[in-house]
Amino acid sequence: MNWKGHITLGILMGLPFISSPEQIFLLVAGALYPDLDHDVKSEIVQRGLYISGGLILVSILAYLFRPEYFNTGFFIAAILSGVIYITPYYAEHRGITHTFLSLGVMSIILGYLTFKLSVISPIMASLIALIMVTNNKLLGKSVAISVFAWVLYNMISTSFTTFQGLEFYIIPIAIGYLSHLVGDCMTPMGCRTLYPLNYTFHKKEGYFAIAIWVLLVFYVIKLA
Ligand SMILES: [Zn+2]
């Protein structure tokens, strides 16, 4: 599946789970992250590694020479942002980033970082999550599609969920991520999502995952 398909599927599968339009950026970020393992996206990964490496270095230098400026939370955030990029850097295509294990870990890390940034502004923080996984070309296009979805969302605007705090950020990223795995299962190559088990998901399992998604939708509607 290409990026257009992934963005569209991510927004479609994610809309029942969001309560605020900026979460569309998070759905798209989750839907785009797994393909950072692709050679074409290596510039995004390298940029991310330079920035997170720089933040880690600044933190270590502060610790050594200006301990009064050292901040543990900042240091942890820098390490976590490094994990976001080091994983696709070493992954083979449709390898570790296309697994439920990575879905869990990366949604929590990216969601946590976005949550931390949201102290300044939830909308900016969500946009930064999207910037982290796109290059200029992809960012422009995905923002345009997100804004279009935003308009549609405002017209129907019935929120089933009101996730707060960390969940507000983690859940849309995880749903966007899930939509990516579902989309790739539907392709002939399939997807070995159950790592470390060596089992390939194909169309049949893809429909099964969609069935689980439908159940989740009913679940959040019932909660509302
Ligand atoms: Zn993929």
Residues whose N, C-alpha, C, O or C-beta is under 5 A from the ligand:
A	BS01	ZN	P34 D35 D184
